[in-house]
Amino acid sequence: MTGVRKFSPQFSAMVNEADQGRCVLVAGGAGFIGSNLCDRLIAQGDRVICIDNLETGRSENIAHLIGHPGFAFFLHDIIEPFQVEGPVERIYNLACPASPPKYQRDPVHTFKTSVLGALNLLELARLKGARILQSSTSEVYGDPDVHSQNEDYRGLVNTVGPRSCYDEGKRAAETLFHDVHERDRVDIRIARIFNTYGPRMDPEDGRVVSNFVVQALSGLPLTIYGDGQQTRSFCYIDDMLDGLTALMETDTAGYDPVNLGNPGEFTMRELAEIVLEMTGAQVPVTYCDLPRDDPHQRCPDITRARRLLGWAPRVPLREGLAPTIAYFRDQIRERQQLKENLA
């Protein structure tokens, strides 16, 4: 990828300082949420340093930004220390695989990303006097026994299961953010992100929206795990970006975690029916065993976000699925053309 720069653990990262605007570092900036956030920040006049190791992030997500004077991309794994030249006013930590099939490939590295990556970014925030936002997750609630989940709920998490590397890694990162704030007065924010979907999701992401849409567009049966009555709440990417940036910029939220997600709740069966209707696919639905520790219910209580940020999602599921389906349709078409060209 043209414009990619590698660096050693001691590197200088900078963007064109002649440009106006704050310097914002986005770790995991080539991922689904991260790349959309980079676009949002550039559009509002910020200068962006994007760091990603491209293990789950994709270079195509940020290809259009390469060469922009306010954007710099560095290929680096944040579990390794690094330095940044010049001022940094904001740091978003979005660097961790969130797809179960992907974070389970190397669970030890996933845990290191959450813990060592958090430590490295917190140290950078301390040195720069930057505000830093941790992208935590609804997975810290595990398979909850309360409904809906608010920020005071402490969760029901298995520490030795297949999802533990991600769930417990994110919980540990929240602890690090809290303790570094208490010790060093680093200015922190913690967002607990619930299921988010939209353009730039990886077709091989392995989560339910991407699975259903890709299967439907490919003429494959939709795979439902369990009986299809387990629920999720789906937040469109634009709403999530509104929430993340509002949390980063508010001075009213303090240092406690804030749920960000859409409280509209759907069963897996309901989502499958909506996807089949919107894609026009004539394929069956098949049922498989529910994976171990897969949550049966997941729905955010966003009372705190409404009160402190004045934020609530605005995009209904069907409205958000339309551009998401169009994006996956283009992705499938491009991959098919590539296969034909290589044949």
N, C-alpha and C positions, 0 to 999 in steps of 0.2 A: 504494500500500500504506500503510495507516494505521500510523503509528509510525516511518516512515522519516525519517531526518534527513540532510540534506546538510550539508557544511561545506566551508569554504575550506581552503587548505593550512595555515592556523593555526586550529585548532579546539580546543574543549574537549569531551572525551568522558568521561562519568562515569556510573556507575550509583548507585543509592541506597546511600550510605555507611553508612546506619543498619543495613543488613543485615550479618549476620556473614559471614565467609568471605573468602577471598582474592579479589583482582581479577585476572581472567585475560582477556587479549586474544586473540581468535581472528581472524586475518586469513584471508579466504576462508571465513568462517563460515556463509554461505548455500549453500555447495556441498554435495555428497553427504557427504563425510567430515566437513567442518566443521560442518554443521548437526547431525549426529548427535553430534559432540563437544560442541557447545553444550548439547544436552540432557543429556549425561552430566555435564558440569560443574555445570549448574544443579541437577541432582538430588542432587549430593554437597555442595551448599551454597556453591559458589563464585559470585561475581558476575562476569558476563561482558560484555565489550565486543566486539561482533561488527562487523567491518569487511568490506565486500564491495562491488564495483562492479556486481554483478549482470549482468556480461556472460555468465558461464556459471553462476554461482550463481543460485538461484531463490528469490524472495520467499516462495513457498508453503512452502518448507522450514523457514522460521523464523516463519511467521505465528502459530503457536500460542504463541510466546514473547513476541510484542509485547504490551506492557502488564505483563509480569512485572516486579516491582520490582527483581529482580536481573539484569535483562537490558537492554542498550542496543544498538540497531542504527544504524550509520552508513553511509551510501552514499558510498563513497570509493574511489579507485584508489590503491593503495599505492605506485605509482611516483611519486606526489606526496608531498612531506614532510607531516608532521602532528605534532601535539603532543597529549598526554593529561594532563588534570589529575589530581592525586592519585596514590596508589601503584598500581603494577602489579607483581604478583609473578611472573606467568608469561605468556609469549607463545608462541602456536602460529602458525607461518607455514604456512598451507595455501592460500595465495593464488596459484594459477596454474592455468589450464585444463590438464587432463590428457588430454582426449579429442583424438586426432589430428585429426579434422575441425575441431575448434574451435580448437586452438592453431595450426593451419595457416592459419586465416582471416587472421590478422594476426601473422605470425611475429616481426616486429620488436617489437610490443607484448608478445608472449609472452616474448621474451628480456628485455625491460625489466622485466617483472614479476618474473622470477627474480632479476635483478641489482639494479636500482634498488630494488625492493621489499625485497629482503634487506638492502640498505644502510640503508634507512629504519627497518626494524624492529630491526636491530642497534644503530642509534644510540639508538632508544627504550629498548632493553634496557640499554644502557650508562648512559643517564641515570637510569633507574629502579632500576638494580641488579637487574633481573629475569633469571630464567632463560628462555632462548629455545630453542625446538625448531624445526628446519628439516625440513619434509616433503620430503625428497629422493625419489628414485625408482629403481626397478630399471632404468629407461631409461639410467642412467649406465653400465650395462654394455653397452649397444648390442646388437649381434647377437653374443652371446658365443661364444667358442671354447673355453670350459671349462664343465663341467657337474658339479654345480650351482655357482652363483655365490656365493663368499664375499666378505667385505668387503675382502680384500687384492687381489682381482682388479681390474685397472685398466681393463678394458673394451675394447670394439672398436666405437668410435663414429665415424660419418661426420660430419665437421664441416661439410659443405656439402650435406647432403641435406634432404629434406622434413621429417624429424623432428628436424633438428639444433637448431632454435630451442628446443625443449623439452629435448632430451637435454643439449646443451651449456649451456643456461641453468641447468639444475639442477646440472651439474658446476661451473659458475662460482660458483653460490651456495654450494656446499660449500666451495670455496676461500675465499670471503669469510668464511664462518663461522669457518673455521680461522684465517685471518689476523687477523680482529678479536679472536678469543679470545687469540691469541698477543700481539697489540699492547696490547689494553685489558683483558685478563683477563675478558671477558664470558663468562658461564656458559652454555655452549651444549650442545645435543644435536642429533644428526643421525640421522633415521630414513630408511632407504631402503625405501620402500613398494613392495611387489609388488601384482599385480592384486587389487583389492578390489571386492566386490560387495555388494548388499543394497538394502533399501528406501531411497528418495530418490535413487537413480540417475536421471539424466535419460533419459527414453525415447528422446531423440535424441542420446544420448551418443556413439554410434558405435563403442563397444567391444564385444567379442564377446558378453558375457553379455547386455547390454541389447539388442543387435542380434538375437540368437537368440530371446530371450523375446518381444520385441515382434513380430518377424516371425511366430513361431508363433501367438501370440494373435490376430494380425491376419489369419491365414489366408494368409500370404505364404510363398514359398519361403525356406528358410534359406540365407543366403549364406556360403559358406566360401571364403576366399581361399587360394590355393595348393592343395596336395594334401590338406590337412586333417590332415597328420601333424605339423605344428608344434605345440609344446606351450606351455601356460601353467599357472600355479599360482594357485588362486583362494582368497582369504582373505575370510571373512565379516566384515561391518562390526563386529559386536560384538567379535570377536577382535582386529581391528585397533585398536579403541579401547582395549582392554585393553593392547595392546602400546605404543601411543603414550603413554598415561598412565603406564604403568610406566617407560618410558624417561624421560619428563619428570621423574618423582619420584625416580628412583634416584640414589644418590651413588656407585654402583660402576661405571657404564658409562663414565665419563670423557667425552672429547670426540671419540672416533673414531666413524665411522658404524656403525649397527647395522641389519642386514636385518630387516624385519618382513614376513612373508608366510607362506603355507601351503605347505609343501614337497610336498604331494600334487599330482601332476602329471597333466594330462589332455591328450590331443590334441584338436584342434578337432573332429574327427569324433566322438570320444567325448562331448564336451560337447553337440554337436548331437543325438546320440541320446538323451542324458539329458533334454534340454529337450523333445524331441518326446514322450518317454514321459511326463514329468511334466505337460505341458500337454494331452496327448491330441490334439495337432494332427496332422492327416493332410495334410501338405504335403511337397513334395519338397525335396531339398537340391540347390543349384546351386553350381557352382565357378567362381571368377573368378581372374584373375591376382593373384599375391601382390604387395602394394604394395612399393615400393622401401624397402629398409632395415628391413623388418618382421622382427623376430627370429624365428629358427627354434626356439629353445628358451629357456625362461625358468623357472627354478626356484631358490628361495632356499636357501642353506645358513644355517640359523638357529642354528648352534652357539653363536654369541656371544650371541644373545638368550636362549637357554636358560640359559647359564652366568651371565650378568650380571643378567638380569631375572627368571629363573625363569619365563619366558614361552614358551608354545607354543600355537598355535591348537587349539581344541577342537571346532569346528563342522564336520562333514563337508559335502561339497559338496551332496549331496541335501537335507540338513537346512536348509542356508542358502538353497537355491534355492526352497524352499516359500514362505516369506514374501516372497521377492523376486518370484516369479511372481504371488502374490496382490497385491502392491503395483502391479505393472505392469498387471494386469487391472483394478484400480480406476482407474488413470490413463487407460487406454484407454476405459473406460466413461464417465468424467467428460468426456473430450474429445469423445466421440461425442454425449453429451447436450448439451454446449455447442453443437456444430455444429447439432444439431436445434433447439435453442432460438433460434439465430440465423437459421435458415432461414425 
